Amino acid sequence: MSSLRFDQVCFSYGNAPCVVQFSCNLARGELVGLIGANGSGKSTLLRLGAGLLTPTVGQVELDGKPVRSWKGEERATRLGYLPQSIEAPLPFRVGELVEMGRAAARKDHLLSCQEVLAAVGLEGHEQTPLSQISGGERRRAFIAMILAQGGKTLLLDEPLAGLDLRYQYELLTLLRSLCQTHNLTILLSLHDLILARNLDRLLVIRQGQLLADGLPTDILTQQLVQQTFDLDPRFLMAGIVG
Ligand SMILES: Nc1ncnc2c1ncn2[C@@H]1O[C@H](COP(=O)(O)OP(=O)(O)OP(=O)(O)O)[C@@H](O)[C@H]1O
């Protein structure tokens, strides 16, 4: 059974179509990247996956049931969602944020507070106010909260944005090991095609439609990248495509 399934999903903001007949199955244990130009619909797809938006047509299923039919706490124990923007002023400390994630977790949650903070490189920062850490550190604190929540399906909107190279690779390594050892399903949007080559599978979208779905080494061709981003064919892509 797939963990998350999009079945012929369409979505419009008002009269403007944003997602067009999008279908895919995400299996347990997969670390999947979502690639596309600005405005192509990545965040919208992740919000549909999290049940924060309702498809105009089609269905999104989480663990075999329509995602929105899982109620509040039940959904929170199954699914973690990291929004793209986490700018809200928060009068909390790092440890309190992580505890909020744990409050939603089941008894058999995956990782302790200490473990998730160590995993994102914020050990010893439990008492630090969120207002006193950098943007990249704040993103890592939110990722720690989502890991503490213990859901088996994670939808992460640009989790690597604003992280320096070390933490980008450390976070990817952590996410990969969670997929392998705890059978998590992770769908994350990203813009860096070199980092994307480290994922198990990529979904490439253009104007809300699925252009390609497969292994990074198979699908990241010069032609696909040019089509995805409307690039001038003379643009040099050494190191980006396989
Ligand atoms: N709340 C909204 N109301 C109306 N239109 C929206 C809304 N949110 C997004 N859109 C539009 O839907 C389209 C897809 O937006 P979305 O944020 O899903 O793209 P994205 O691929 O995540 O972009 P980016 O890479 O810039 O984050 C864009 O044209 C955007 O303007």
The ligand as an SDF file (V2000), in Angstrom:
LIG
                    3D

 31 33  0  0  0  0  0  0  0  0999 V2000
   -3.2200   31.5240   -2.0270 N   0  0  0  0  0  0  0  0  0  0  0  0
   -3.1160   31.6820   -3.3570 C   0  0  0  0  0  0  0  0  0  0  0  0
   -4.0630   32.3410   -4.0510 N   0  0  0  0  0  0  0  0  0  0  0  0
   -3.9860   32.4820   -5.3850 C   0  0  0  0  0  0  0  0  0  0  0  0
   -2.9810   31.9940   -6.1420 N   0  0  0  0  0  0  0  0  0  0  0  0
   -2.0000   31.3320   -5.5040 C   0  0  0  0  0  0  0  0  0  0  0  0
   -2.0170   31.1410   -4.0940 C   0  0  0  0  0  0  0  0  0  0  0  0
   -0.9140   30.4310   -3.7350 N   0  0  0  0  0  0  0  0  0  0  0  0
   -0.2360   30.2070   -4.8850 C   0  0  0  0  0  0  0  0  0  0  0  0
   -0.8920   30.7460   -5.9390 N   0  0  0  0  0  0  0  0  0  0  0  0
   -0.4770   30.6680   -7.3420 C   0  0  0  0  0  0  0  0  0  0  0  0
   -0.3850   29.3020   -7.6990 O   0  0  0  0  0  0  0  0  0  0  0  0
    0.7640   29.0640   -8.5120 C   0  0  0  0  0  0  0  0  0  0  0  0
    1.6300   27.9940   -7.8630 C   0  0  0  0  0  0  0  0  0  0  0  0
    2.1320   28.4940   -6.6260 O   0  0  0  0  0  0  0  0  0  0  0  0
    3.0240   27.6020   -5.6810 P   0  0  0  0  0  0  0  0  0  0  0  0
    3.3300   28.4150   -4.4810 O   0  0  0  0  0  0  0  0  0  0  0  0
    2.3750   26.2920   -5.5110 O   0  0  0  0  0  0  0  0  0  0  0  0
    4.3290   27.4270   -6.5990 O   0  0  0  0  0  0  0  0  0  0  0  0
    5.7760   26.8780   -6.2320 P   0  0  0  0  0  0  0  0  0  0  0  0
    6.1540   25.9230   -7.3180 O   0  0  0  0  0  0  0  0  0  0  0  0
    5.8100   26.3700   -4.8390 O   0  0  0  0  0  0  0  0  0  0  0  0
    6.6580   28.2010   -6.3620 O   0  0  0  0  0  0  0  0  0  0  0  0
    8.0590   28.6430   -5.6630 P   0  0  0  0  0  0  0  0  0  0  0  0
    9.1540   27.7940   -6.2720 O   0  0  0  0  0  0  0  0  0  0  0  0
    8.1880   30.0760   -6.0800 O   0  0  0  0  0  0  0  0  0  0  0  0
    7.9110   28.4800   -4.1840 O   0  0  0  0  0  0  0  0  0  0  0  0
    1.4460   30.4240   -8.6820 C   0  0  0  0  0  0  0  0  0  0  0  0
    1.0520   30.9660   -9.9060 O   0  0  0  0  0  0  0  0  0  0  0  0
    0.9120   31.2340   -7.5320 C   0  0  0  0  0  0  0  0  0  0  0  0
    0.8380   32.5990   -7.8650 O   0  0  0  0  0  0  0  0  0  0  0  0
  1  2  1  0
  2  3  1  0
  2  7  2  0
  3  4  2  0
  4  5  1  0
  5  6  2  0
  6  7  1  0
  6 10  1  0
  7  8  1  0
  8  9  2  0
  9 10  1  0
 10 11  1  0
 11 12  1  0
 11 30  1  0
 12 13  1  0
 13 14  1  0
 13 28  1  0
 14 15  1  0
 15 16  1  0
 16 17  2  0
 16 18  1  0
 16 19  1  0
 19 20  1  0
 20 21  2  0
 20 22  1  0
 20 23  1  0
 23 24  1  0
 24 25  2  0
 24 26  1  0
 24 27  1  0
 28 29  1  0
 28 30  1  0
 30 31  1  0
M  END
$$$$
